[in-house]
Amino acid sequence: MSGCMPGRASDVGEQQAWVLRWFGEWGSGEREEFLAELLDRVVPGKVTRLPGSLGSLSLTHRPPSIFRCQLRLWDGWFRNWSVDQRNLLLHRLEERAPDFTARLYREVALTADPR
């Protein structure tokens, strides 16, 4: 993977640039996992998932993958961003990966209460 890890990306714009760079390097499996993680953050409590996700279970004591580290960084950043900053990331993802964000929005719609 060509993207090295950020030292201390304290600016939200810089953090989002890293996330978008990583997203561009991720394969389909990693994007699927990111979609599930993103959905869990966008609609907390509405998505039924096992705690810690099955992808993080391991019977060996290997260090986490670069992808896992990237998700951890993104998660910490995302939790500290304002709603507007989160929406900006989604808008930037829409520009780069419209199929991905369309799927995200379909999944979000499926969590709506049908009342």
N, C-alpha and C positions, 0 to 999 in steps of 0.2 A: 504494500500500500504506500503510495507516494506521500501522503499527507502526514507530516510529523505532528506531534501533539503540541498544543499551545502551552506556553509557560504559565502566564497569568493573563488571560483574556478578560480584562475587567470591563471593557466597553461592550455594551449590548450589540452594537453593530459588528464588532470584531467577533463576538461569540457566535452570532448568527452566520457570519461569513464562514467560520469553521464548520458549523453544522451543515451548511449548504455544500461546502467542499467535500465533507465526509459523505454526504448523501450521494453526491455525484460519483463517488468511488465504490459505494456499496453495491453488492450484487442483489439479486432479487430476493434471496432468503433474508438478507440483512434488512432490506427495505420492508419486507413483510413484518419482521419483528419490530422495526421502528414504527410501522403503522399501528401495530397493536399497542405499543408503549404510548404513542402520541394520542391514540383514541382513549386510552386509560387516563391521560392527563386532561384531555379536552372535556371528557364526560366522566368525571370520577364517580365511582359508586354505581354506574349504570352498566358497566361491562363486567361480565362474569369471567374471572380468570383465576387460576390458582396463584396463591401468593408466591412471589419470587419468580414466576414464570418457569415453565419446564425447561426452557433453553438454558437457564442458569444452573440447573442441577448437574452435578458431575460426581463421578465416583473416584476420580483421581484428584491429586492436589497440584494441578497445573496452574500457572498464573493466568489471570483473565486475558482474553484476547484483546487486541487493539479495539475491535468493535465494541466489546463490553465496556472498555474504558471510555470510549467515545460516548456511549449511551449514558454512562454515569455522569460524565461532564455535562452533557446536554440536559439531563434530568435536573442537576443542581442549578444550572443556569435558568432553565425553563421555569422552575419553581419561584425564582426571584424576579422574573420579568413581569411587567405590568400586563394587563389584558391587551392594551394597544401594541405592546412589543411582541406578545405572542401572536396577535393577529398579523403583524408585519411579517413574521416568519412564515405563517401560512400563506400570505399573499406572495411572498418570494418563492415558496414551494410551488404555488399555482403556476407561476411564470415558467419555472424550470421543469415541472413534472405535473402537467394538468391531469393526466390519468390517475396518478397517485392521489392527488388532492380530491379529485372527483370521487374516488373510492372512499377516502376518509369521510367526506361529507355524506355519502350514502350510508356508511356505517354509523355515523352520528345520528342520522335521521331514523335509523332502525331502533335507536335507544329511546326515542320519544314515547311518551305515555300516550296510548291510543284514545284516551278519554276525550 
